Amino acid sequence: MERGPVRGVIRRASRLITLAAVAACGGAPPPSAPHPLPDTTAQAPPAAVSPLLGPAPPARLYAPVRLAFVGDINLGTSTLADGVPPDDGRRLFDQARPALVGDLVVGNFEGVLADTGSSVKCEWLRARIARQQRELRRLRRQHRVPPPDTTSDQPGCYAFRTPTALAPRLREAGFTHLNLANNHANDFGPAGRASTEALLDSLGIDFYGPIGRIAIDTVRRGDSLTTVGLIGFSTYPFAYDLLDIQRSAAVVDSIRPLVDLLLVTFHGGSEGVRALHTPEQAESLGHEPRGELRRWAHAVIDAGADGVVGHGPHVLRGIELYRGRPIVYSLGNFLTYRGFSLAGLLGVTGVLQLEYAPDRRLRGARIVPMRQFPLRGPAPDPDGQALELVRQLSREDFGDAGAQIRPDGAIVLGP
């Protein structure tokens, strides 16, 4: 055994101890005039490194992260006639799959994955409609108003139950994470949500959105590592509530220290071709509040989010750059086999690709334009209609803060 180096360390340590002891025995110095408090804003000198300690560990290396986001997904539903695609939907994602690449590939799953169950939602709606019709007949009799010449169609009830045999298509397409904070995740109540969550777990697809469920994953590149968090918000009691802006910001602030990169998604806003623009005031769908999205998105970025991605209006919306971070207000429909109108701009869609550098800065963003046609999956759009639409909406809604989009789909991130 080599003892020379050890003895040298012991001798140096002994000399330090002896000097300290001599200084301690030298007696206290005479009292002096009080000094002002030290300036705590000044940088303290580096602490001395003990010769007994080894070298400091190397600084941690952070990995770049690539993400892909899409809007609403519904593979088919057994609650509608001809609502389930043939061959268990094996070809639905074929043309879109090349764009679904990233360390995390994220979509919004509309509906539940289950083979049985009844929808309390539809029973409640039918009961409400029946009450309204009885009251209308009573008022007509009371005021002697003749019945109308024609009867309007009753509003339908959309409760989406996707057969479990279709679920593997999500994994095959490359999805790693699915948001379940939306208005159709509870179509079949707690049992439907439990069935969906268990099936996604069995497929190795992480989900987030229900209260208490936040996705945190690790991206590795050799010796570098970055943790990524996903939080989903909506306007329903089983999910994190975007109607409460102060609490939303508090949720984001509480997760921020746990991750290196934090992305927030939301399902909100009005719906349909009249909902292309993002208003500055609160939105609603009928009598249902759907969020004051601009103020909410700014608040969660102020609280620490590195980006915000939305869906819910079933159409694309503009993109705002706020404090150097992207807010994508809606990605529209992506793959919605039945139960969703795809007429006109409702069928214009795309894939949002984001790339973050190790310092959390967004160093690349792109929209891959696509179109969706009834009873078919999304396909690349050579005309790039999505690019022109998002470019126009970004300029009209957000002015100088709106994203500029190049002909190749790249989003300009700075001057």
WOGISUL-V742391 format. One record per pair of residues at least 12 apart in sequence whose C-alpha atoms are under 8 Angstrom apart, sorted by the first residue. I is the first residue (numbers start at 0). J is the second residue. D is the distance in whole Angstrom. If there is no record, write none. Layout:
I;J;D / I;J;D
This chain:
8;50;7 / 8;51;7 / 59;223;7 / 60;222;7 / 60;223;5 / 60;224;6 / 60;357;8 / 61;223;5 / 61;224;5 / 61;225;5 / 61;357;5 / 61;358;7 / 62;218;7 / 62;219;6 / 62;220;6 / 62;223;5 / 62;224;5 / 62;225;5 / 62;356;7 / 62;357;5 / 63;220;8 / 63;225;7 / 63;354;7 / 63;355;6 / 63;356;5 / 63;357;5 / 64;101;8 / 64;102;6 / 64;218;7 / 64;225;8 / 64;354;6 / 64;355;5 / 64;356;7 / 64;357;8 / 65;101;5 / 65;102;5 / 65;103;7 / 65;352;7 / 65;353;6 / 65;354;4 / 65;355;6 / 66;100;7 / 66;101;5 / 66;102;6 / 66;103;5 / 66;104;6 / 66;105;8 / 66;352;6 / 66;353;5 / 66;354;6 / 67;99;6 / 67;100;6 / 67;101;6 / 67;103;6 / 67;104;5 / 67;105;6 / 67;350;7 / 67;351;6 / 67;352;4 / 67;353;6 / 68;104;6 / 68;105;5 / 68;106;6 / 68;308;8 / 68;350;6 / 68;351;5 / 68;352;7 / 69;105;6 / 69;106;5 / 69;107;7 / 69;330;6 / 69;333;6 / 69;349;7 / 69;350;5 / 69;351;6 / 70;106;6 / 70;107;6 / 70;309;8 / 70;310;6 / 70;311;8 / 70;329;7 / 70;330;5 / 70;331;5 / 70;332;5 / 70;333;5 / 71;106;7 / 71;107;5 / 71;108;6 / 71;109;6 / 71;310;7 / 71;311;7 / 71;313;7 / 71;330;8 / 71;331;6 / 71;332;5 / 71;333;5 / 71;334;7 / 71;335;7 / 72;106;7 / 72;107;6 / 72;108;5 / 72;109;6 / 72;332;7 / 72;333;6 / 72;334;5 / 72;335;5 / 73;108;6 / 73;109;5 / 73;110;7 / 73;161;7 / 73;334;6 / 73;335;5 / 73;336;6 / 73;337;8 / 74;88;7 / 74;161;7 / 74;165;7 / 74;334;7 / 74;335;6 / 74;336;6 / 74;337;8 / 75;159;8 / 75;160;8 / 75;161;6 / 75;162;8 / 75;335;7 / 75;336;5 / 75;337;6 / 76;159;5 / 76;160;5 / 76;161;5 / 76;162;7 / 76;337;7 / 77;159;7 / 77;160;6 / 77;161;6 / 77;162;7 / 78;158;7 / 78;159;6 / 78;160;6 / 79;337;8 / 79;338;8 / 82;336;7 / 82;337;6 / 82;338;8 / 83;161;8 / 83;162;8 / 83;336;8 / 83;337;8 / 84;336;7 / 84;374;7 / 87;164;6 / 87;165;5 / 88;165;6 / 88;168;7 / 89;168;6 / 90;376;8 / 91;334;8 / 91;375;6 / 91;376;4 / 91;377;7 / 92;168;8 / 92;172;6 / 92;376;6 / 92;377;7 / 93;172;8 / 93;376;8 / 94;376;8 / 94;377;7 / 94;378;5 / 94;379;7 / 95;376;8 / 95;377;6 / 95;378;6 / 95;379;7 / 96;172;6 / 96;173;7 / 98;350;7 / 98;367;7 / 99;172;7 / 99;173;6 / 99;174;8 / 99;350;7 / 100;173;7 / 101;352;8 / 102;218;7 / 103;174;7 / 103;175;6 / 103;176;7 / 104;173;7 / 104;174;5 / 104;175;5 / 104;176;6 / 105;174;6 / 105;175;6 / 105;176;5 / 105;177;6 / 105;178;7 / 106;174;7 / 106;176;7 / 106;177;5 / 106;178;6 / 107;177;6 / 107;178;5 / 107;179;7 / 107;181;8 / 107;310;8 / 108;177;6 / 108;178;6 / 108;179;6 / 108;184;8 / 109;159;7 / 109;179;7 / 109;181;7 / 109;182;8 / 109;183;5 / 109;184;6 / 110;158;7 / 110;159;5 / 110;160;6 / 110;161;7 / 110;183;5 / 110;184;5 / 110;185;7 / 110;186;7 / 111;159;6 / 111;160;5 / 111;161;6 / 111;183;7 / 111;184;6 / 111;185;7 / 111;186;7 / 111;187;7 / 111;191;6 / 111;192;6 / 111;194;8 / 111;195;5 / 112;160;6 / 112;161;5 / 112;162;6 / 112;163;5 / 112;166;7 / 112;191;7 / 112;194;6 / 112;195;5 / 112;198;7 / 113;160;6 / 113;161;6 / 113;162;5 / 113;163;6 / 113;191;7 / 113;194;6 / 113;195;7 / 114;160;7 / 114;161;7 / 114;162;5 / 114;163;6 / 116;187;7 / 116;190;8 / 116;191;7 / 117;187;6 / 118;158;7 / 118;186;6 / 118;187;5 / 118;188;7 / 119;186;7 / 119;187;6 / 119;188;7 / 120;156;8 / 120;158;7 / 120;186;6 / 120;187;7 / 120;188;8 / 121;156;6 / 121;157;8 / 121;158;7 / 124;156;7 / 157;338;7 / 158;183;7 / 158;186;5 / 158;187;7 / 159;183;7 / 159;186;7 / 160;186;8 / 160;187;8 / 163;198;8 / 166;198;8 / 166;199;8 / 167;202;7 / 170;202;7 / 170;203;8 / 170;204;7 / 174;204;7 / 175;203;8 / 175;204;5 / 175;205;6 / 176;204;6 / 176;205;5 / 176;206;5 / 176;207;8 / 177;204;7 / 177;205;7 / 177;206;5 / 177;207;7 / 178;206;6 / 178;207;5 / 178;208;6 / 178;231;6 / 178;264;8 / 179;206;7 / 179;207;6 / 179;208;5 / 179;209;7 / 179;231;8 / 180;207;7 / 180;208;4 / 180;209;6 / 180;231;6 / 180;232;6 / 180;233;5 / 180;235;8 / 180;237;8 / 180;238;6 / 180;239;8 / 180;265;7 / 180;266;7 / 181;233;6 / 181;234;8 / 181;235;7 / 181;238;8 / 181;266;6 / 181;311;8 / 182;233;8 / 182;234;8 / 182;235;7 / 207;229;7 / 207;230;7 / 207;231;6 / 208;230;6 / 208;231;4 / 208;232;6 / 208;238;6 / 208;239;7 / 209;231;8 / 209;237;6 / 209;238;4 / 209;239;7 / 210;237;6 / 210;238;5 / 210;239;6 / 212;230;8 / 213;228;7 / 213;229;6 / 213;230;5 / 213;231;8 / 214;228;6 / 214;229;5 / 214;230;7 / 215;227;6 / 215;228;4 / 215;229;7 / 215;258;7 / 216;228;7 / 225;258;8 / 225;259;6 / 225;260;7 / 225;357;8 / 226;258;5 / 226;259;5 / 226;260;6 / 227;258;6 / 227;259;6 / 227;260;5 / 227;261;6 / 227;262;8 / 228;254;8 / 228;258;6 / 228;259;8 / 228;260;6 / 228;261;5 / 228;262;6 / 229;261;6 / 229;262;5 / 229;263;6 / 229;264;7 / 230;251;8 / 230;261;8 / 230;262;7 / 230;263;5 / 230;264;6 / 231;263;6 / 231;264;5 / 231;265;5 / 231;266;8 / 232;263;8 / 232;264;6 / 232;265;5 / 232;266;6 / 233;265;6 / 233;266;5 / 233;267;6 / 234;266;8 / 234;267;7 / 234;288;8 / 234;289;6 / 234;290;7 / 241;265;8 / 241;290;6 / 241;295;7 / 242;288;8 / 242;289;7 / 242;290;5 / 242;291;7 / 244;294;8 / 244;295;6 / 244;298;7 / 245;298;8 / 247;295;8 / 247;299;7 / 248;298;6 / 248;299;5 / 248;301;8 / 248;302;5 / 249;302;7 / 251;299;6 / 251;302;6 / 251;303;7 / 251;304;7 / 252;302;5 / 252;303;6 / 255;303;6 / 255;304;7 / 259;359;7 / 260;304;8 / 260;305;6 / 260;359;6 / 261;303;7 / 261;304;5 / 261;305;5 / 261;306;7 / 262;304;6 / 262;305;6 / 262;306;5 / 262;307;6 / 262;308;8 / 263;299;8 / 263;304;6 / 263;305;8 / 263;306;6 / 263;307;5 / 263;308;6 / 264;307;6 / 264;308;5 / 264;309;5 / 264;310;8 / 265;307;8 / 265;308;7 / 265;309;5 / 265;310;6 / 266;309;6 / 266;310;5 / 266;311;5 / 267;289;5 / 267;290;6 / 267;292;8 / 267;309;7 / 267;310;7 / 267;311;5 / 267;312;7 / 268;282;6 / 268;283;7 / 268;284;8 / 268;289;5 / 268;290;6 / 268;291;8 / 268;292;7 / 268;311;6 / 268;312;6 / 269;282;6 / 269;283;6 / 269;284;5 / 269;289;7 / 269;311;7 / 269;312;5 / 270;284;7 / 270;311;7 / 270;312;4 / 270;313;6 / 270;314;8 / 271;312;6 / 271;313;6 / 271;314;6 / 271;345;7 / 272;314;7 / 272;344;7 / 272;345;7 / 274;312;6 / 274;314;7 / 275;312;8 / 275;314;6 / 275;315;7 / 275;316;5 / 275;392;8 / 276;316;6 / 276;317;7 / 276;392;7 / 276;396;7 / 277;292;8 / 277;293;8 / 277;316;7 / 277;317;7 / 277;328;7 / 277;396;7 / 278;293;8 / 278;396;8 / 279;291;7 / 279;292;8 / 279;293;6 / 279;294;8 / 280;292;8 / 280;293;8 / 296;326;7 / 297;321;7 / 300;324;8 / 305;324;6 / 305;325;8 / 305;359;8 / 306;324;6 / 306;325;5 / 306;326;6 / 307;325;6 / 307;326;5 / 307;327;6 / 307;328;8 / 308;326;6 / 308;327;5 / 308;328;6 / 308;329;7 / 308;330;8 / 309;326;8 / 309;327;6 / 309;328;5 / 309;329;4 / 309;330;6 / 310;328;7 / 310;329;4 / 310;330;5 / 310;331;6 / 311;329;7 / 311;331;7 / 312;329;7 / 312;331;6 / 313;329;8 / 313;330;8 / 313;331;4 / 313;332;5 / 313;345;6 / 314;329;7 / 314;330;7 / 314;331;4 / 314;332;6 / 314;344;7 / 314;345;5 / 314;346;8 / 314;347;7 / 314;348;8 / 315;328;8 / 315;329;5 / 315;330;5 / 315;331;5 / 315;347;7 / 315;348;7 / 315;385;8 / 315;388;8 / 315;389;7 / 316;328;5 / 316;329;5 / 316;330;7 / 316;331;8 / 316;389;6 / 316;392;6 / 316;393;8 / 317;329;7 / 317;389;5 / 317;390;7 / 317;391;8 / 317;392;5 / 317;393;4 / 317;394;8 / 317;396;7 / 317;397;8 / 317;401;7 / 317;402;8 / 318;389;7 / 318;392;8 / 318;393;5 / 318;401;6 / 318;402;6 / 319;393;7 / 319;397;6 / 319;400;6 / 319;401;5 / 319;402;6 / 320;400;5 / 320;401;6 / 320;402;6 / 320;412;8 / 321;400;7 / 323;412;8 / 324;361;7 / 330;348;7 / 330;349;7 / 330;350;8 / 330;351;8 / 331;345;7 / 331;347;8 / 331;348;6 / 332;345;7 / 332;346;7 / 332;347;8 / 332;348;6 / 333;348;6 / 333;349;7 / 333;371;7 / 333;377;7 / 334;371;7 / 334;376;6 / 334;377;6 / 335;376;8 / 336;373;7 / 336;374;5 / 336;375;7 / 336;376;7 / 337;373;8 / 337;374;7 / 341;371;7 / 341;372;7 / 341;373;7 / 346;370;6 / 346;371;5 / 346;372;6 / 347;368;8 / 347;369;6 / 347;370;5 / 347;371;6 / 347;384;7 / 347;385;6 / 348;368;6 / 348;369;5 / 348;370;6 / 348;371;7 / 348;377;8 / 348;385;6 / 349;366;6 / 349;367;5 / 349;368;4 / 349;369;5 / 349;370;7 / 349;385;7 / 350;366;6 / 350;367;5 / 350;368;7 / 350;369;8 / 351;364;7 / 351;365;6 / 351;366;5 / 351;367;7 / 352;364;6 / 352;365;5 / 352;366;6 / 352;367;8 / 353;365;7 / 361;412;8 / 362;412;8 / 363;409;8 / 363;410;7 / 363;412;8 / 364;409;6 / 364;410;5 / 364;411;8 / 364;412;8 / 365;408;5 / 365;409;4 / 365;410;5 / 366;386;7 / 366;408;5 / 366;409;6 / 366;410;7 / 367;379;8 / 367;408;6 / 368;380;6 / 368;381;8 / 368;383;5 / 368;384;7 / 368;385;5 / 368;386;6 / 368;408;7 / 369;383;7 / 369;384;8 / 369;385;7 / 386;404;7 / 386;406;7 / 386;408;6 / 390;402;7 / 390;403;6 / 390;404;6
